[in-house]
Amino acid sequence: MKRKTGQVSVTPIIINEKLGDFFIDIAKLVFAGVVLSTLLDITSDKLLVLLLGIGATIGLMLLGFKFYKNKGGK
């Protein structure tokens, strides 16, 4: 029976990196949507849209950075 010592699995690192990219891209899209909707006056309640958009952007970015932080293979 062979033992595998000193080998690190590459799959979790790749998945975490891709998930981090995904959430950061979604955060950018949400931010762009908020800015465009505010500039184009699509909605009547601008403050609510801005607060929700900024909150979603920050939340998604933090989630994306959390996946990048776990990229080390923990």
PASE-494178 format. One record per atom (N, C-alpha, C): residue number from 1; residue in three letters; atom name; x, y, z. Coordinates in steps of 0.001 Angstrom, whole numbers, padded with zeros to 6 digits. Each point is the difference from the previous one (the first is absolute). Layout:
# PASE-494178
<NUM, 'ALA', 'CA', <X, Y, Z>>;
...
This chain:
# PASE-494178
<1, 'MET', 'N', <000836, -001174, 000000>>;
<1, 'MET', 'CA', <-000836, 001174, 000000>>;
<1, 'MET', 'C', <000890, 001250, 000000>>;
<2, 'LYS', 'N', <-000217, 000871, -000944>>;
<2, 'LYS', 'CA', <000797, 001218, -000117>>;
<2, 'LYS', 'C', <-000645, 001131, 000785>>;
<3, 'ARG', 'N', <000835, 000765, 000648>>;
<3, 'ARG', 'CA', <-000482, 001197, 000696>>;
<3, 'ARG', 'C', <000308, 001222, -000844>>;
<4, 'LYS', 'N', <-000937, 000898, -000015>>;
<4, 'LYS', 'CA', <000218, 001260, -000711>>;
<4, 'LYS', 'C', <000319, 001069, 001030>>;
<5, 'THR', 'N', <001243, 000340, 000119>>;
<5, 'THR', 'CA', <000399, 001013, 000964>>;
<5, 'THR', 'C', <000560, 001201, -000742>>;
<6, 'GLY', 'N', <-000274, 001154, 000558>>;
<6, 'GLY', 'CA', <000546, 001218, -000570>>;
<6, 'GLY', 'C', <-000711, 000494, -001244>>;
<7, 'GLN', 'N', <-001119, -000589, -000361>>;
<7, 'GLN', 'CA', <-000730, 000452, -001188>>;
<7, 'GLN', 'C', <-001162, 000892, 000427>>;
<8, 'VAL', 'N', <-000190, 001044, -000736>>;
<8, 'VAL', 'CA', <-001095, 000935, 000267>>;
<8, 'VAL', 'C', <-000992, -000113, -001136>>;
<9, 'SER', 'N', <-001261, -000072, 000371>>;
<9, 'SER', 'CA', <-001050, -000085, -001017>>;
<9, 'SER', 'C', <-000163, 001349, -000681>>;
<10, 'VAL', 'N', <-000057, 000013, -001296>>;
<10, 'VAL', 'CA', <-000115, 001234, -000770>>;
<10, 'VAL', 'C', <-001455, 000419, -000154>>;
<11, 'THR', 'N', <-000929, -000933, 000044>>;
<11, 'THR', 'CA', <-001408, 000286, -000268>>;
<11, 'THR', 'C', <-000598, 001049, 000934>>;
<12, 'PRO', 'N', <000155, -000092, 001349>>;
<12, 'PRO', 'CA', <-000593, 001044, 000854>>;
<12, 'PRO', 'C', <000560, 001383, -000287>>;
<13, 'ILE', 'N', <001278, 000082, -000341>>;
<13, 'ILE', 'CA', <000603, 001302, -000287>>;
<13, 'ILE', 'C', <-000628, 000601, -001251>>;
<14, 'ILE', 'N', <-000185, -000791, -001036>>;
<14, 'ILE', 'CA', <-000592, 000498, -001240>>;
<14, 'ILE', 'C', <-001450, 000401, 000222>>;
<15, 'ILE', 'N', <-000755, -000805, 000741>>;
<15, 'ILE', 'CA', <-001409, 000309, 000261>>;
<15, 'ILE', 'C', <-000114, 001284, 000798>>;
<16, 'ASN', 'N', <000805, 000167, 001040>>;
<16, 'ASN', 'CA', <-000050, 001220, 000796>>;
<16, 'ASN', 'C', <000369, 001223, -000827>>;
<17, 'GLU', 'N', <000976, -000149, -000866>>;
<17, 'GLU', 'CA', <000394, 001125, -000855>>;
<17, 'GLU', 'C', <-001128, 000376, -000955>>;
<18, 'LYS', 'N', <-000644, -001000, -000595>>;
<18, 'LYS', 'CA', <-001104, 000268, -000925>>;
<18, 'LYS', 'C', <-001193, 000615, 000725>>;
<19, 'LEU', 'N', <-000316, -000494, 001203>>;
<19, 'LEU', 'CA', <-001097, 000581, 000768>>;
<19, 'LEU', 'C', <000305, 001440, 000400>>;
<20, 'GLY', 'N', <001253, 000258, 000367>>;
<20, 'GLY', 'CA', <000393, 001368, 000317>>;
<20, 'GLY', 'C', <-000175, 000914, -001196>>;
<21, 'ASP', 'N', <000448, -000444, -001174>>;
<21, 'ASP', 'CA', <-000181, 000779, -001236>>;
<21, 'ASP', 'C', <-001480, 000240, -000281>>;
<22, 'PHE', 'N', <-000814, -001045, 000178>>;
<22, 'PHE', 'CA', <-001429, 000096, -000283>>;
<22, 'PHE', 'C', <-000663, 001065, 000874>>;
<23, 'PHE', 'N', <000238, -000046, 001318>>;
<23, 'PHE', 'CA', <-000658, 000946, 000890>>;
<23, 'PHE', 'C', <000505, 001420, -000199>>;
<24, 'ILE', 'N', <001256, 000174, -000329>>;
<24, 'ILE', 'CA', <000510, 001344, -000270>>;
<24, 'ILE', 'C', <-000589, 000541, -001300>>;
<25, 'ASP', 'N', <-000158, -000847, -001020>>;
<25, 'ASP', 'CA', <-000635, 000425, -001249>>;
<25, 'ASP', 'C', <-001461, 000376, 000225>>;
<26, 'ILE', 'N', <-000713, -000772, 000812>>;
<26, 'ILE', 'CA', <-001392, 000325, 000311>>;
<26, 'ILE', 'C', <-000071, 001331, 000745>>;
<27, 'ALA', 'N', <000932, 000238, 000915>>;
<27, 'ALA', 'CA', <000031, 001266, 000732>>;
<27, 'ALA', 'C', <000198, 001172, -000959>>;
<28, 'LYS', 'N', <000874, -000176, -000982>>;
<28, 'LYS', 'CA', <000223, 001070, -000987>>;
<28, 'LYS', 'C', <-001262, 000253, -000823>>;
<29, 'LEU', 'N', <-000691, -001067, -000370>>;
<29, 'LEU', 'CA', <-001232, 000158, -000780>>;
<29, 'LEU', 'C', <-001092, 000681, 000805>>;
<30, 'VAL', 'N', <-000130, -000359, 001271>>;
<30, 'VAL', 'CA', <-001001, 000647, 000859>>;
<30, 'VAL', 'C', <000318, 001478, 000132>>;
<31, 'PHE', 'N', <001261, 000326, 000227>>;
<31, 'PHE', 'CA', <000388, 001400, 000139>>;
<31, 'PHE', 'C', <-000281, 000779, -001278>>;
<32, 'ALA', 'N', <000346, -000581, -001141>>;
<32, 'ALA', 'CA', <-000261, 000677, -001279>>;
<32, 'ALA', 'C', <-001496, 000178, -000210>>;
<33, 'GLY', 'N', <-000811, -000988, 000362>>;
<33, 'GLY', 'CA', <-001452, 000111, -000134>>;
<33, 'GLY', 'C', <-000563, 001097, 000874>>;
<34, 'VAL', 'N', <000523, 000142, 001203>>;
<34, 'VAL', 'CA', <-000468, 001051, 000905>>;
<34, 'VAL', 'C', <000352, 001370, -000553>>;
<35, 'VAL', 'N', <001223, 000148, -000459>>;
<35, 'VAL', 'CA', <000430, 001290, -000546>>;
<35, 'VAL', 'C', <-000811, 000349, -001243>>;
<36, 'LEU', 'N', <-000184, -000948, -000900>>;
<36, 'LEU', 'CA', <-000758, 000272, -001221>>;
<36, 'LEU', 'C', <-001464, 000312, 000294>>;
<37, 'SER', 'N', <-000605, -000745, 000913>>;
<37, 'SER', 'CA', <-001410, 000271, 000309>>;
<37, 'SER', 'C', <-000167, 001357, 000650>>;
<38, 'THR', 'N', <000984, 000420, 000783>>;
<38, 'THR', 'CA', <-000063, 001321, 000624>>;
<38, 'THR', 'C', <000219, 001101, -001035>>;
<39, 'LEU', 'N', <000965, -000195, -000887>>;
<39, 'LEU', 'CA', <000280, 001016, -001014>>;
<39, 'LEU', 'C', <-001145, 000130, -001002>>;
<40, 'LEU', 'N', <-000615, -001114, -000351>>;
<40, 'LEU', 'CA', <-001067, 000029, -000997>>;
<40, 'LEU', 'C', <-001367, 000270, 000603>>;
<41, 'ASP', 'N', <-000066, 000170, 001319>>;
<41, 'ASP', 'CA', <-001249, 000308, 000703>>;
<41, 'ASP', 'C', <-001066, -001057, -000281>>;
<42, 'ILE', 'N', <000387, -001271, 000083>>;
<42, 'ILE', 'CA', <-000917, -001102, -000242>>;
<42, 'ILE', 'C', <-000979, -000151, 001157>>;
<43, 'THR', 'N', <000440, 000252, 001200>>;
<43, 'THR', 'CA', <-000850, -000211, 001172>>;
<43, 'THR', 'C', <-000306, 001323, 000698>>;
<44, 'SER', 'N', <-001074, 000004, 000744>>;
<44, 'SER', 'CA', <-000377, 001230, 000697>>;
<44, 'SER', 'C', <000652, 000081, 001384>>;
<45, 'ASP', 'N', <000349, -001140, 000600>>;
<45, 'ASP', 'CA', <000605, -000010, 001323>>;
<45, 'ASP', 'C', <001504, -000249, -000114>>;
<46, 'LYS', 'N', <000743, 001042, -000315>>;
<46, 'LYS', 'CA', <001433, -000127, -000251>>;
<46, 'LYS', 'C', <000779, -000417, 001237>>;
<47, 'LEU', 'N', <-000374, 000518, 001165>>;
<47, 'LEU', 'CA', <000742, -000303, 001216>>;
<47, 'LEU', 'C', <-000074, -001491, 000337>>;
<48, 'LEU', 'N', <-001165, -000601, -000125>>;
<48, 'LEU', 'CA', <-000155, -001423, 000280>>;
<48, 'LEU', 'C', <000826, -000845, -000972>>;
<49, 'VAL', 'N', <-000042, 000354, -001273>>;
<49, 'VAL', 'CA', <000777, -000735, -001005>>;
<49, 'VAL', 'C', <001495, 000126, 000284>>;
<50, 'LEU', 'N', <000453, 001195, 000337>>;
<50, 'LEU', 'CA', <001420, 000195, 000298>>;
<50, 'LEU', 'C', <000434, -000795, 001225>>;
<51, 'LEU', 'N', <-000803, 000045, 001073>>;
<51, 'LEU', 'CA', <000366, -000716, 001213>>;
<51, 'LEU', 'C', <000008, -001509, -000216>>;
<52, 'LEU', 'N', <-001006, -000532, -000670>>;
<52, 'LEU', 'CA', <-000039, -001428, -000278>>;
<52, 'LEU', 'C', <001140, -000417, -000930>>;
<53, 'GLY', 'N', <000262, 000807, -001005>>;
<53, 'GLY', 'CA', <001076, -000313, -000940>>;
<53, 'GLY', 'C', <001368, 000036, 000645>>;
<54, 'ILE', 'N', <000246, 001009, 000803>>;
<54, 'ILE', 'CA', <001292, 000106, 000681>>;
<54, 'ILE', 'C', <000153, -001142, 001006>>;
<55, 'GLY', 'N', <-001077, -000317, 000713>>;
<55, 'GLY', 'CA', <000050, -001119, 000947>>;
<55, 'GLY', 'C', <000271, -001322, -000696>>;
<56, 'ALA', 'N', <-000681, -000236, -001127>>;
<56, 'ALA', 'CA', <000212, -001238, -000749>>;
<56, 'ALA', 'C', <001410, -000050, -000570>>;
<57, 'THR', 'N', <000504, 001126, -000477>>;
<57, 'THR', 'CA', <001357, 000050, -000546>>;
<57, 'THR', 'C', <001035, -000339, 001071>>;
<58, 'ILE', 'N', <-000142, 000610, 001164>>;
<58, 'ILE', 'CA', <000952, -000260, 001083>>;
<58, 'ILE', 'C', <-000090, -001453, 000458>>;
<59, 'GLY', 'N', <-001221, -000506, 000143>>;
<59, 'GLY', 'CA', <-000178, -001386, 000423>>;
<59, 'GLY', 'C', <000598, -000995, -000982>>;
<60, 'LEU', 'N', <-000253, 000210, -001270>>;
<60, 'LEU', 'CA', <000531, -000916, -001014>>;
<60, 'LEU', 'C', <001518, 000087, -000112>>;
<61, 'MET', 'N', <000540, 001210, 000151>>;
<61, 'MET', 'CA', <001453, 000143, -000049>>;
<61, 'MET', 'C', <000650, -000692, 001195>>;
<62, 'LEU', 'N', <-000578, 000148, 001180>>;
<62, 'LEU', 'CA', <000547, -000671, 001175>>;
<62, 'LEU', 'C', <-000053, -001516, -000158>>;
<63, 'LEU', 'N', <-001094, -000491, -000573>>;
<63, 'LEU', 'CA', <-000116, -001430, -000250>>;
<63, 'LEU', 'C', <001053, -000463, -001005>>;
<64, 'GLY', 'N', <000196, 000780, -001041>>;
<64, 'GLY', 'CA', <001023, -000334, -000992>>;
<64, 'GLY', 'C', <001398, -000002, 000594>>;
<65, 'PHE', 'N', <000298, 001004, 000830>>;
<65, 'PHE', 'CA', <001321, 000056, 000627>>;
<65, 'PHE', 'C', <000186, -001118, 001018>>;
<66, 'LYS', 'N', <-001091, -000445, 000625>>;
<66, 'LYS', 'CA', <000089, -001124, 000935>>;
<66, 'LYS', 'C', <000424, -001268, -000746>>;
<67, 'PHE', 'N', <-000552, -000208, -001195>>;
<67, 'PHE', 'CA', <000399, -001160, -000788>>;
<67, 'PHE', 'C', <001451, 000118, -000462>>;
<68, 'TYR', 'N', <000436, 001218, -000327>>;
<68, 'TYR', 'CA', <001406, 000187, -000360>>;
<68, 'TYR', 'C', <000911, -000300, 001187>>;
<69, 'LYS', 'N', <-000443, 000397, 001196>>;
<69, 'LYS', 'CA', <000800, -000229, 001195>>;
<69, 'LYS', 'C', <000139, -001499, 000260>>;
<70, 'ASN', 'N', <-001039, -000775, -000284>>;
<70, 'ASN', 'CA', <000034, -001445, 000194>>;
<70, 'ASN', 'C', <000729, -000711, -001137>>;
<71, 'LYS', 'N', <000533, 000741, -000917>>;
<71, 'LYS', 'CA', <000704, -000559, -001155>>;
<71, 'LYS', 'C', <001231, -000806, 000436>>;
<72, 'GLY', 'N', <000520, 000292, 001173>>;
<72, 'GLY', 'CA', <001203, -000659, 000482>>;
<72, 'GLY', 'C', <-000145, -001491, 000263>>;
<73, 'GLY', 'N', <-001207, -000542, -000075>>;
<73, 'GLY', 'CA', <-000178, -001440, 000138>>;
<73, 'GLY', 'C', <-000478, -000445, 001363>>;
<74, 'LYS', 'N', <-000556, 000901, 000820>>;
<74, 'LYS', 'CA', <-000527, -000387, 001314>>;
<74, 'LYS', 'C', <-001243, -000810, -000136>>;
